[in-house]
Amino acid sequence: MAHPDGPPPGMLATPPLLLGTMEGGEAPQPDPTTTEAVQKALAAGITGFDSAELYTTAKDLAAGLTAAKDPAAIFLCTKIRGLSTTGVVDADEDYAAIKAKVTAHLGEIGVGKVQLLLMHWPGPAECDLTGSPDAVAALATWDFFESNIDRAWQNMLRLREEGLCEHVGVSNVYKPAFDRLVAGLPPGTAEVNTPAANQIFIDPTHPEFEYVAALQAAGVKVLGYRPLAFAPHIEMAAQMGDETWGKLTTAAAEAGAADVRQFILGWLVKRGITPVVKTLSHADANLAAASLPDHPHYSSTDLFARSELVDMCGGGDEFAAVFCGVAPP
């Protein structure tokens, strides 16, 4: 269940949920939809926002944030492309290039500092997350990760030390790679230099129970992205005989949630996970998920489990599956 009195001592505190601002490809420039979404989120009481160097909406996020009545209450998480290293041999030259890239990105958001800065994926910056997962898998290999993670993480720590962010973390880094990162820290520094957060794909059929528990035991805040993205696929699988959607529907009603989607968000919050949501169609209900009363259904492992039928319906994040495979051969 959730941490009833907030996160454990030392764990990063975040708002109940973050609004994701991912757009790409042919999104208009500027994108009034994102600006409006941020403004509506602020009006609904949402104060956490998730961005990335990869996204095309940084300037639109900045425009929307001008509506914030209390800018000091805003929590910004953003992500830089891949591991934070250019591959340049000289460490200072490498760091200078990464710092310049991050500074430019923060400038687009309209800030000089964010609360949380993440490495977006455990591969090179050249990975194209709008293209083929197979092409990304060919680049995001264990050999690349092993060869670059120590320098990349040192660059992240320097960014934190120089005040470009309050906390540093990772995204799409699964257990073998996360353990390798921590193993590479200088002796005696793990308490302050372990990633503060890890943003990974979590939804009802990809619950990540064991990995989330391990991260939280290490004091790492878990953020769950795309928690609702594949709800239509789970519902579609029900027509093929899968029982997940029906069980979630019944459980949501019994737990007092407004609908299945609010129940899913409540399940994440009860686990101490911060959901990153894209849709604003139910902004008030999404935010209310953070204050749903406790119910045994939220701690059920039977309701939330992998489903072959849901996977057959396309109900999973293909790039998350690629990054989960970054592990020793």
VOKOL-855145 format. One record per residue (C-alpha): x, y, z. Coordinates in nm, 2 decimals. Example, Ala and Ser with C-alpha at 12.3 -4.5 7.8 and 13.67 -1.06 7.14 Angstrom:
2
x = 1.23 | y = -0.45 | z = 0.78
x = 1.37 | y = -0.11 | z = 0.71
END
This chain:
329
x = 0.00 | y = 0.00 | z = 0.00
x = 0.10 | y = 0.36 | z = 0.00
x = 0.33 | y = 0.54 | z = 0.24
x = 0.05 | y = 0.68 | z = 0.46
x = 0.26 | y = 0.97 | z = 0.59
x = 0.43 | y = 1.06 | z = 0.27
x = 0.75 | y = 0.91 | z = 0.12
x = 1.00 | y = 0.75 | z = 0.35
x = 1.28 | y = 0.98 | z = 0.49
x = 1.52 | y = 1.06 | z = 0.21
x = 1.29 | y = 0.96 | z = -0.07
x = 1.21 | y = 1.23 | z = -0.33
x = 0.87 | y = 1.39 | z = -0.27
x = 0.66 | y = 1.47 | z = -0.58
x = 0.31 | y = 1.59 | z = -0.64
x = 0.04 | y = 1.31 | z = -0.65
x = 0.07 | y = 1.29 | z = -1.03
x = 0.25 | y = 1.46 | z = -1.32
x = 0.10 | y = 1.58 | z = -1.64
x = 0.30 | y = 1.44 | z = -1.94
x = 0.36 | y = 1.67 | z = -2.23
x = 0.49 | y = 1.43 | z = -2.49
x = 0.42 | y = 1.52 | z = -2.85
x = 0.64 | y = 1.47 | z = -3.15
x = 0.66 | y = 1.43 | z = -3.52
x = 0.41 | y = 1.65 | z = -3.69
x = 0.29 | y = 1.85 | z = -3.38
x = 0.23 | y = 2.21 | z = -3.48
x = 0.49 | y = 2.47 | z = -3.37
x = 0.38 | y = 2.63 | z = -3.14
x = 0.13 | y = 2.37 | z = -3.01
x = -0.16 | y = 2.55 | z = -2.85
x = -0.30 | y = 2.22 | z = -2.74
x = -0.02 | y = 2.16 | z = -2.50
x = -0.03 | y = 2.52 | z = -2.37
x = -0.40 | y = 2.49 | z = -2.31
x = -0.36 | y = 2.15 | z = -2.14
x = -0.10 | y = 2.29 | z = -1.90
x = -0.33 | y = 2.58 | z = -1.81
x = -0.62 | y = 2.35 | z = -1.76
x = -0.41 | y = 2.13 | z = -1.54
x = -0.30 | y = 2.42 | z = -1.33
x = -0.67 | y = 2.52 | z = -1.29
x = -0.75 | y = 2.17 | z = -1.18
x = -0.48 | y = 2.18 | z = -0.91
x = -0.21 | y = 1.98 | z = -1.09
x = 0.13 | y = 2.12 | z = -1.01
x = 0.36 | y = 1.85 | z = -1.15
x = 0.47 | y = 1.84 | z = -1.52
x = 0.69 | y = 1.60 | z = -1.71
x = 0.89 | y = 1.71 | z = -2.02
x = 1.18 | y = 1.58 | z = -2.22
x = 1.45 | y = 1.71 | z = -2.47
x = 1.29 | y = 1.46 | z = -2.71
x = 0.95 | y = 1.63 | z = -2.70
x = 0.85 | y = 1.92 | z = -2.93
x = 0.65 | y = 2.09 | z = -2.66
x = 0.90 | y = 2.25 | z = -2.43
x = 0.82 | y = 2.61 | z = -2.53
x = 0.45 | y = 2.53 | z = -2.51
x = 0.49 | y = 2.40 | z = -2.16
x = 0.67 | y = 2.73 | z = -2.08
x = 0.38 | y = 2.93 | z = -2.22
x = 0.13 | y = 2.73 | z = -2.02
x = 0.33 | y = 2.77 | z = -1.69
x = 0.30 | y = 3.15 | z = -1.71
x = -0.06 | y = 3.09 | z = -1.58
x = 0.08 | y = 2.94 | z = -1.25
x = -0.04 | y = 3.15 | z = -0.96
x = 0.24 | y = 3.01 | z = -0.74
x = 0.54 | y = 2.93 | z = -0.96
x = 0.73 | y = 2.81 | z = -0.65
x = 0.48 | y = 2.52 | z = -0.61
x = 0.55 | y = 2.39 | z = -0.96
x = 0.74 | y = 2.06 | z = -0.98
x = 0.92 | y = 2.00 | z = -1.31
x = 1.07 | y = 1.68 | z = -1.43
x = 1.25 | y = 1.66 | z = -1.76
x = 1.46 | y = 1.41 | z = -1.94
x = 1.77 | y = 1.44 | z = -2.17
x = 1.82 | y = 1.21 | z = -2.46
x = 1.99 | y = 0.88 | z = -2.37
x = 2.29 | y = 0.85 | z = -2.15
x = 2.44 | y = 1.19 | z = -2.07
x = 2.77 | y = 1.15 | z = -2.25
x = 2.88 | y = 1.25 | z = -2.59
x = 3.16 | y = 0.99 | z = -2.60
x = 3.43 | y = 1.25 | z = -2.61
x = 3.74 | y = 1.12 | z = -2.43
x = 3.82 | y = 1.43 | z = -2.23
x = 3.58 | y = 1.44 | z = -1.93
x = 3.56 | y = 1.81 | z = -1.90
x = 3.49 | y = 1.86 | z = -2.27
x = 3.22 | y = 1.59 | z = -2.25
x = 3.06 | y = 1.75 | z = -1.95
x = 3.06 | y = 2.09 | z = -2.11
x = 2.88 | y = 1.96 | z = -2.42
x = 2.61 | y = 1.79 | z = -2.20
x = 2.57 | y = 2.10 | z = -1.98
x = 2.52 | y = 2.32 | z = -2.29
x = 2.26 | y = 2.08 | z = -2.42
x = 2.07 | y = 2.07 | z = -2.08
x = 2.10 | y = 2.45 | z = -2.04
x = 1.94 | y = 2.50 | z = -2.39
x = 1.66 | y = 2.26 | z = -2.31
x = 1.58 | y = 2.43 | z = -1.97
x = 1.58 | y = 2.76 | z = -2.15
x = 1.31 | y = 2.63 | z = -2.38
x = 1.10 | y = 2.54 | z = -2.08
x = 1.16 | y = 2.89 | z = -1.94
x = 1.36 | y = 2.79 | z = -1.63
x = 1.72 | y = 2.77 | z = -1.52
x = 1.66 | y = 2.47 | z = -1.30
x = 1.42 | y = 2.18 | z = -1.26
x = 1.34 | y = 1.97 | z = -0.96
x = 1.42 | y = 1.64 | z = -1.13
x = 1.64 | y = 1.57 | z = -1.43
x = 1.65 | y = 1.22 | z = -1.58
x = 1.84 | y = 1.03 | z = -1.84
x = 1.56 | y = 0.93 | z = -2.08
x = 1.69 | y = 0.58 | z = -2.18
x = 1.99 | y = 0.36 | z = -2.13
x = 2.13 | y = 0.40 | z = -2.48
x = 2.29 | y = 0.66 | z = -2.70
x = 2.11 | y = 0.99 | z = -2.77
x = 2.08 | y = 0.89 | z = -3.13
x = 1.81 | y = 0.63 | z = -3.05
x = 1.49 | y = 0.72 | z = -3.24
x = 1.19 | y = 0.66 | z = -3.02
x = 0.96 | y = 0.75 | z = -3.30
x = 1.10 | y = 0.47 | z = -3.52
x = 1.15 | y = 0.10 | z = -3.51
x = 1.20 | y = -0.07 | z = -3.17
x = 1.44 | y = -0.31 | z = -3.34
x = 1.66 | y = -0.02 | z = -3.45
x = 1.66 | y = 0.11 | z = -3.10
x = 1.75 | y = -0.23 | z = -2.96
x = 2.05 | y = -0.24 | z = -3.20
x = 2.19 | y = 0.07 | z = -3.04
x = 2.08 | y = 0.04 | z = -2.68
x = 2.30 | y = -0.26 | z = -2.60
x = 2.46 | y = -0.38 | z = -2.28
x = 2.80 | y = -0.31 | z = -2.42
x = 2.71 | y = 0.05 | z = -2.48
x = 2.56 | y = 0.09 | z = -2.14
x = 2.85 | y = -0.08 | z = -1.96
x = 3.10 | y = 0.14 | z = -2.14
x = 2.93 | y = 0.47 | z = -2.09
x = 2.72 | y = 0.46 | z = -1.77
x = 2.99 | y = 0.57 | z = -1.53
x = 3.09 | y = 0.88 | z = -1.72
x = 2.72 | y = 0.96 | z = -1.80
x = 2.62 | y = 0.94 | z = -1.43
x = 2.92 | y = 1.15 | z = -1.32
x = 2.80 | y = 1.42 | z = -1.57
x = 2.45 | y = 1.40 | z = -1.41
x = 2.60 | y = 1.45 | z = -1.06
x = 2.79 | y = 1.75 | z = -1.19
x = 2.47 | y = 1.90 | z = -1.33
x = 2.32 | y = 1.86 | z = -0.99
x = 2.62 | y = 2.01 | z = -0.82
x = 2.62 | y = 2.31 | z = -1.05
x = 2.25 | y = 2.38 | z = -0.97
x = 2.08 | y = 2.29 | z = -1.30
x = 1.85 | y = 2.05 | z = -1.11
x = 1.77 | y = 1.95 | z = -0.75
x = 1.77 | y = 1.58 | z = -0.81
x = 1.90 | y = 1.34 | z = -1.08
x = 1.76 | y = 1.01 | z = -1.19
x = 1.70 | y = 0.77 | z = -1.47
x = 1.42 | y = 0.65 | z = -1.69
x = 1.36 | y = 0.32 | z = -1.86
x = 1.65 | y = 0.16 | z = -1.66
x = 1.56 | y = -0.19 | z = -1.54
x = 1.72 | y = -0.40 | z = -1.27
x = 2.04 | y = -0.53 | z = -1.43
x = 2.13 | y = -0.18 | z = -1.56
x = 2.03 | y = -0.01 | z = -1.24
x = 2.24 | y = -0.24 | z = -1.03
x = 2.53 | y = -0.18 | z = -1.26
x = 2.49 | y = 0.20 | z = -1.22
x = 2.49 | y = 0.17 | z = -0.84
x = 2.79 | y = -0.07 | z = -0.84
x = 2.99 | y = 0.19 | z = -1.03
x = 2.95 | y = 0.45 | z = -0.76
x = 3.26 | y = 0.54 | z = -0.55
x = 3.26 | y = 0.36 | z = -0.22
x = 3.06 | y = 0.53 | z = 0.05
x = 2.86 | y = 0.76 | z = -0.19
x = 2.56 | y = 0.54 | z = -0.27
x = 2.34 | y = 0.72 | z = -0.01
x = 2.37 | y = 1.06 | z = -0.18
x = 2.45 | y = 0.95 | z = -0.54
x = 2.21 | y = 0.67 | z = -0.62
x = 1.94 | y = 0.79 | z = -0.86
x = 1.67 | y = 0.98 | z = -0.68
x = 1.40 | y = 0.84 | z = -0.92
x = 1.34 | y = 0.60 | z = -1.20
x = 1.05 | y = 0.66 | z = -1.45
x = 0.93 | y = 0.33 | z = -1.60
x = 0.63 | y = 0.19 | z = -1.79
x = 0.37 | y = 0.06 | z = -1.54
x = 0.01 | y = -0.04 | z = -1.61
x = -0.23 | y = -0.31 | z = -1.49
x = -0.08 | y = -0.58 | z = -1.71
x = 0.28 | y = -0.47 | z = -1.65
x = 0.27 | y = -0.40 | z = -1.28
x = 0.65 | y = -0.45 | z = -1.20
x = 0.58 | y = -0.55 | z = -0.84
x = 0.92 | y = -0.69 | z = -0.76
x = 1.13 | y = -0.42 | z = -0.93
x = 0.92 | y = -0.13 | z = -0.78
x = 0.96 | y = -0.29 | z = -0.44
x = 1.34 | y = -0.32 | z = -0.48
x = 1.37 | y = 0.04 | z = -0.60
x = 1.16 | y = 0.17 | z = -0.31
x = 1.36 | y = -0.03 | z = -0.06
x = 1.67 | y = 0.15 | z = -0.20
x = 1.50 | y = 0.49 | z = -0.14
x = 1.43 | y = 0.55 | z = -0.51
x = 1.11 | y = 0.73 | z = -0.61
x = 0.93 | y = 0.54 | z = -0.89
x = 0.73 | y = 0.74 | z = -1.15
x = 0.50 | y = 0.53 | z = -1.38
x = 0.45 | y = 0.65 | z = -1.73
x = 0.17 | y = 0.55 | z = -1.97
x = -0.04 | y = 0.40 | z = -1.69
x = -0.37 | y = 0.45 | z = -1.89
x = -0.24 | y = 0.44 | z = -2.25
x = -0.34 | y = 0.07 | z = -2.30
x = -0.67 | y = 0.07 | z = -2.12
x = -0.85 | y = 0.04 | z = -2.45
x = -0.64 | y = -0.26 | z = -2.54
x = -0.72 | y = -0.43 | z = -2.21
x = -1.09 | y = -0.36 | z = -2.28
x = -1.05 | y = -0.50 | z = -2.63
x = -0.89 | y = -0.82 | z = -2.50
x = -1.21 | y = -0.87 | z = -2.29
x = -1.39 | y = -0.94 | z = -2.62
x = -1.14 | y = -1.23 | z = -2.67
x = -1.20 | y = -1.38 | z = -2.33
x = -0.95 | y = -1.20 | z = -2.12
x = -1.08 | y = -1.13 | z = -1.77
x = -0.86 | y = -0.84 | z = -1.67
x = -1.10 | y = -0.56 | z = -1.77
x = -1.40 | y = -0.72 | z = -1.61
x = -1.21 | y = -0.77 | z = -1.28
x = -1.09 | y = -0.41 | z = -1.29
x = -1.44 | y = -0.28 | z = -1.35
x = -1.58 | y = -0.47 | z = -1.06
x = -1.29 | y = -0.38 | z = -0.83
x = -1.32 | y = -0.01 | z = -0.92
x = -1.69 | y = 0.00 | z = -0.82
x = -1.62 | y = -0.19 | z = -0.50
x = -1.33 | y = 0.04 | z = -0.41
x = -1.54 | y = 0.35 | z = -0.47
x = -1.35 | y = 0.48 | z = -0.77
x = -1.53 | y = 0.68 | z = -1.03
x = -1.42 | y = 0.44 | z = -1.31
x = -1.15 | y = 0.19 | z = -1.40
x = -0.90 | y = 0.47 | z = -1.50
x = -0.93 | y = 0.64 | z = -1.17
x = -0.89 | y = 0.30 | z = -1.00
x = -0.57 | y = 0.24 | z = -1.19
x = -0.42 | y = 0.57 | z = -1.09
x = -0.53 | y = 0.51 | z = -0.73
x = -0.36 | y = 0.17 | z = -0.74
x = -0.03 | y = 0.34 | z = -0.84
x = -0.06 | y = 0.61 | z = -0.58
x = -0.13 | y = 0.35 | z = -0.31
x = 0.19 | y = 0.18 | z = -0.41
x = 0.39 | y = 0.50 | z = -0.36
x = 0.43 | y = 0.55 | z = -0.74
x = 0.38 | y = 0.88 | z = -0.91
x = 0.17 | y = 0.84 | z = -1.22
x = 0.26 | y = 1.04 | z = -1.53
x = -0.06 | y = 1.09 | z = -1.72
x = -0.11 | y = 1.25 | z = -2.06
x = -0.49 | y = 1.29 | z = -2.09
x = -0.68 | y = 1.58 | z = -1.93
x = -1.03 | y = 1.45 | z = -2.02
x = -1.08 | y = 1.36 | z = -1.65
x = -0.83 | y = 1.59 | z = -1.48
x = -1.03 | y = 1.64 | z = -1.17
x = -1.10 | y = 1.26 | z = -1.14
x = -0.73 | y = 1.19 | z = -1.20
x = -0.62 | y = 1.42 | z = -0.93
x = -0.89 | y = 1.28 | z = -0.69
x = -0.73 | y = 0.94 | z = -0.74
x = -0.46 | y = 1.05 | z = -0.50
x = -0.71 | y = 1.07 | z = -0.21
x = -0.92 | y = 0.76 | z = -0.27
x = -0.98 | y = 0.57 | z = 0.05
x = -0.78 | y = 0.25 | z = 0.11
x = -0.93 | y = -0.08 | z = -0.01
x = -0.79 | y = -0.43 | z = -0.02
x = -0.82 | y = -0.43 | z = -0.40
x = -0.53 | y = -0.18 | z = -0.43
x = -0.29 | y = -0.44 | z = -0.28
x = -0.42 | y = -0.73 | z = -0.49
x = -0.17 | y = -0.91 | z = -0.71
x = -0.45 | y = -1.10 | z = -0.88
x = -0.61 | y = -0.80 | z = -1.04
x = -0.28 | y = -0.67 | z = -1.19
x = -0.09 | y = -0.93 | z = -1.39
x = 0.06 | y = -1.00 | z = -1.73
x = -0.19 | y = -1.11 | z = -1.99
x = -0.10 | y = -1.28 | z = -2.32
x = -0.42 | y = -1.17 | z = -2.48
x = -0.36 | y = -0.80 | z = -2.39
x = -0.01 | y = -0.83 | z = -2.53
x = -0.16 | y = -0.98 | z = -2.85
x = -0.39 | y = -0.68 | z = -2.87
x = -0.08 | y = -0.45 | z = -2.87
x = -0.13 | y = -0.36 | z = -2.50
x = 0.23 | y = -0.29 | z = -2.41
x = 0.50 | y = -0.03 | z = -2.47
x = 0.74 | y = -0.17 | z = -2.73
x = 1.03 | y = 0.06 | z = -2.63
x = 1.00 | y = -0.03 | z = -2.26
x = 1.03 | y = -0.39 | z = -2.36
x = 1.35 | y = -0.30 | z = -2.55
x = 1.50 | y = -0.12 | z = -2.26
x = 1.41 | y = -0.40 | z = -2.02
x = 1.64 | y = -0.62 | z = -2.23
x = 1.94 | y = -0.40 | z = -2.16
x = 2.12 | y = -0.67 | z = -1.95
x = 2.43 | y = -0.87 | z = -1.95
x = 2.43 | y = -1.14 | z = -2.22
END
